Structure formats: structure tokens, C-alpha cells
Amino acid sequence: MSLSVSELSYAYGPKTALDGVSFTLAPGFCALLGPNGAGKSTLFALLTRLFAAPPPGRIAVAGQALEEAPRQAMAKLGVVFQQPTLDLDLTVQQNLMYFAALHGVPRRVA
């Protein structure tokens, strides 16, 4: 499974978290390391569709554009969090729907 990110940007108001990030990962294991504030959590939130609005740029998982075919792309993406946790900015229902989507459970079933 490959992952391709092209010209991905995201800002929290006036604070830019990602600015034109581009990379391609070949199949295999990858770790993302960096100091606090480097944009790692923002990148993962965008990769896993935690943020509702699509960002400027393009994300493709195994050739599937995340914006065009989110269910197909997400079904090919495996995510393992450092610690099992809930996002405190989301409601309980939103957390459940998010984790169901990460595991490929259709919204109507979830």
C-alpha cells in the first residue's frame, strides 16, 4: 500500500501547521518523528479524515484519492495510535463514528 501526499496545507486560524507538504511512501513500515508543534498530529488528522473540511492539497492511499473515494482509501489505511484515547474535542458519538470509519464500518451500520 502506498501513501502519497501532494502540496498539503492546513492552518489553525493564523497559525500554519502544514505548508505545502509533499511525500510518497512505498509499501512497508513508516514512523513519523518530530518535535512538538511540527504538524504530526495535524497530518494524521488529515490522513484519517478527522477534520471535516478537505484541506488544500491531495492525499492518495493505494492510488485512491481520499477526497474522491474516502471509504475505499480509508479501507486500505491501517492506523495504530500511540495510546488508546478519545479525542476530547469530539462528542462520544463523533468518537465512535470516527473509530468505526477507521475500521471500515459503513456509517449507516455504525
Buried (B, 14 or more C-beta within 10 A) or exposed (E): EEBBBEEBBBEEEEEEBBEEBEEEEEEEEEEEEEEEEEBBEBBEBBBBBBEEEBBEBBBBBBEBBBBEBBEBBBBBBEEEEEEEEEEEEEEEEEBBBBBBBBEEEEEEEE
